[in-house]
Structures are given as C-alpha cells and as structure tokens.
Amino acid sequence: MKKISALIFALLFAVLCSCGKDAYVPVGYKMISDKNADFRMYVPNDWTEDLNTGICSAYYSKDDKSNVSFTALELNESIIQVIHGKSDDTTGGAESTPDTAAPSSSSEQTGTSAETLPSSEGITTPEEYWDYYSAQFSAAFGSMTYETKGENTIVSSIKSRKYVYTATVTGVEYKFLQTVTIKNGTVYIFTYTAKVGEYDSHLSDIDSIIGYLEIK
C-alpha cells in the first residue's frame, strides 16, 4: 500500500509540474515575478502589474496608486541606487507613488535622478541591512517616523524583520511597510507604499501578498 501511495504521489507531482508556472498560483491571484527569478510574488487579479518600474511591482488602480514591490539584491554588490522624486505618470494621469526599494534601475525609464551609494558588502542580518538602507532613504527623502521597527515576521518560512513608517516625499506623506529577508547572501525586500489616507484600506490584500511570497 505504501508503494502504491508513493507512486500515486509521484504521478500527481509530475502532472502538477507539467502544468507550468500557473500550477501553484493561489485562486484569485496572478504571478507577476519573472519565471526565471529566484522568488515568486503573487498579487490579486484586480491589481495591475507595473511594467514601467523595471522591478517586480504592481499598483491597486488608476485612481489609487498604492503599490507593492519585491526586489532581490546580492549583498556583495558595490552599487545600489535610490530614486529621487516621483516617477512620471504613464497610466492615464494618476499620481505615481515613489519607488523606495533599493536597488532599482527605473531612473532611466522615469527621468528621475539616481544616486550611487556605498557597498552593502559585509551585511549579514536584516537589522544590519535596515541600518544601511534607512540611512540612505533618510538622506534622499528626509526623516522617517516609525510605527513598527524591526518586528519579527516570517517571509517564505524565513525569519525576517518588518518595518512600518511614514515619510514625506515630494511634499506628500506616504506610509510604508517593508520586510527584510536574507538568504544565502541575498537580501529580499518587500515594500508596500501608499498615501497615509489609503494605507489601511489595502492591508488585507497586503497580508495575503506577503503570505504568498516565495523565496527559493
């Protein structure tokens, strides 16, 4: 019986694998990360993938540009970029929120300016990375007011840190939720960005998006 059960399991696994990348997509969600990336990010079907940022990201709607992004950075990289200011609107006139998750290559696409920052080499913990990252963020955008700083959380079964804070960017007050995860010399950053007044309305979606994140 055990042998038969094992065979059935193996056949079922093969069938699922043959279905391609959509086999494991949660119901009501879509995968927006590149299939060749070492992570998976899923967002609700009614969110829109943002193809203009150069990173894995999506926003809620044309009128509410609350957005999420997920980036990966090898910690021995010597160049990281932080984007200054808002990106140009390419979705029909709605205001775009700034991309704050380092690194990013979107400056060439949006016309914003980028600053070359010091190396992140030698960082081994989420706390160390946050000290590095937040210093660069503050230098670019100004002070950060924390609601949550370094709270323990889990991302893809990996112990991570969570940060929630507000900051004023180009005269608009935004609220950010970020998680920092490190695995095998790579830091993974999830970022949720919204205007302060719109932040709470998407938290149910955000909790699910974080819960579905996968790091290989």
C-alpha positions in Angstrom: 0.0 0.0 0.0 2.8 2.4 0.8 4.5 1.7 -2.5 1.2 2.4 -4.3 0.7 5.6 -2.4 4.2 6.7 -3.2 3.6 6.0 -6.9 0.3 8.0 -6.9 2.1 10.9 -5.2 4.9 10.8 -7.8 2.4 10.8 -10.7 0.4 13.6 -9.2 3.6 15.7 -8.6 4.6 15.1 -12.3 1.2 16.2 -13.5 1.3 19.4 -11.4 4.8 20.2 -12.6 3.8 19.8 -16.2 1.1 22.5 -15.8 3.8 25.2 -15.8 4.1 28.3 -13.7 0.4 28.7 -13.1 0.0 25.3 -11.3 0.6 26.8 -7.9 -0.9 30.3 -8.3 -3.4 31.0 -5.5 -7.0 31.3 -6.5 -7.8 34.9 -7.3 -4.2 35.9 -7.7 -1.6 36.2 -10.5 2.1 35.8 -10.6 4.0 39.0 -11.6 7.6 38.0 -10.9 9.8 36.8 -13.7 9.6 33.0 -14.1 13.4 32.9 -14.0 13.7 34.8 -10.8 14.6 33.0 -7.5 11.4 34.3 -5.9 7.7 34.3 -6.6 5.3 37.2 -6.0 1.5 37.0 -6.4 -1.0 39.8 -6.3 -4.8 39.9 -6.5 -6.2 39.7 -10.0 -7.6 43.3 -9.7 -4.2 44.8 -9.1 -2.2 46.0 -12.1 1.4 44.9 -12.8 3.6 48.0 -13.2 5.8 47.4 -16.2 7.3 50.9 -16.0 9.4 50.5 -12.8 11.9 47.9 -14.0 11.3 45.8 -10.9 8.6 43.4 -9.8 5.8 45.7 -8.8 2.0 46.3 -9.0 -0.4 49.0 -8.1 -4.0 49.0 -6.9 -5.8 51.2 -9.5 -5.6 54.2 -11.8 -7.0 56.4 -9.1 -5.3 54.8 -6.1 -1.7 54.2 -6.9 -0.9 52.3 -3.7 1.7 49.8 -4.8 3.8 46.8 -3.8 7.2 45.6 -5.0 9.6 42.8 -4.3 13.3 43.1 -5.0 16.4 40.9 -4.5 20.0 42.2 -4.1 23.2 40.2 -3.7 24.9 41.7 -0.7 28.3 41.9 -2.3 27.1 44.3 -4.9 29.0 47.6 -4.9 26.4 49.8 -6.5 22.9 50.5 -5.2 20.6 53.1 -6.5 17.9 55.1 -4.7 15.4 57.0 -6.8 14.7 60.7 -6.0 11.2 62.1 -6.5 8.1 60.7 -8.2 8.1 58.8 -11.4 6.3 60.2 -14.4 2.7 59.0 -14.7 2.3 56.5 -17.5 -1.1 55.2 -16.6 -3.5 57.9 -17.6 -3.0 60.9 -15.4 -3.0 59.4 -11.8 -0.2 60.3 -9.5 2.5 57.7 -9.1 4.0 56.9 -5.8 7.8 56.8 -5.5 9.8 53.7 -5.7 11.8 53.3 -2.5 13.0 49.8 -2.6 16.7 49.6 -3.4 18.1 48.6 -5.8 16.2 49.9 -8.8 17.0 50.7 -12.4 13.9 52.7 -13.1 15.6 56.1 -13.1 16.4 55.7 -16.8 12.8 55.0 -17.6 11.1 57.6 -15.5 13.5 60.5 -15.8 14.2 60.7 -12.1 17.7 61.1 -10.7 19.7 58.3 -9.0 22.5 58.4 -6.5 25.2 55.8 -6.3 25.5 54.6 -2.7 28.1 52.7 -0.7 28.5 49.0 -1.0 26.3 46.7 1.1 29.1 44.1 1.3 29.6 42.7 4.8 26.0 42.8 5.8 24.7 39.5 7.1 21.5 40.3 9.0 18.2 42.1 8.3 19.0 44.5 11.1 22.3 45.4 9.6 20.7 45.9 6.2 18.0 48.1 7.6 20.5 50.4 9.3 22.2 50.7 5.9 19.0 51.1 3.9 17.2 53.5 6.2 20.3 55.8 6.3 20.2 56.1 2.5 16.4 56.5 2.5 16.6 59.3 5.0 19.4 61.0 3.1 17.3 61.0 0.0 13.8 61.7 1.3 14.1 63.1 4.8 13.1 61.8 8.3 11.2 58.6 8.9 8.6 58.3 11.7 8.3 54.7 12.8 5.2 52.8 13.8 7.0 49.4 13.8 10.7 49.0 13.8 12.3 45.6 13.5 9.3 43.4 14.4 9.9 39.7 13.9 8.0 38.3 11.0 8.1 35.3 8.6 8.5 35.6 4.9 8.5 32.3 2.9 9.3 30.4 6.1 12.3 32.5 6.8 12.8 34.7 9.8 12.6 38.3 8.7 12.1 41.8 10.0 9.2 44.2 9.5 9.2 48.0 9.4 6.3 50.4 9.2 6.9 54.1 8.9 5.8 57.4 7.4 7.8 59.8 5.4 7.2 62.9 3.3 8.2 62.5 -0.4 7.9 65.5 -2.7 5.5 67.1 -0.3 3.2 64.1 0.1 3.0 62.0 3.2 3.3 58.3 2.5 3.2 55.2 4.7 5.4 52.3 4.0 5.5 48.7 5.1 8.7 46.8 4.4 10.0 43.4 5.2 13.7 42.4 5.0 14.8 38.8 4.5 18.3 37.5 3.9 19.0 34.1 2.5 22.3 32.8 1.0 23.9 36.2 0.7 20.9 37.8 -0.9 18.6 40.4 0.7 14.9 40.3 -0.3 12.9 43.5 0.2 9.1 43.6 0.1 7.7 47.1 0.0 4.1 48.4 0.3 3.7 52.1 -0.3 0.5 54.2 0.0 -0.6 57.6 0.8 -1.4 57.8 4.5 -5.1 58.1 4.0 -5.2 55.0 1.7 -2.8 52.8 3.6 -5.3 50.9 5.8 -7.7 50.0 3.1 -5.4 47.5 1.4 -3.9 45.8 4.5 -6.0 42.6 4.0 -4.5 42.3 0.4 -1.0 43.1 1.7 -1.1 40.4 4.4 -2.1 37.9 1.7 0.5 39.0 -0.7 3.2 38.7 2.0 1.9 35.3 2.9 2.2 34.1 -0.6 5.7 35.3 -1.2 8.1 32.5 -2.1 11.9 32.6 -2.0 13.7 29.6 -3.5 
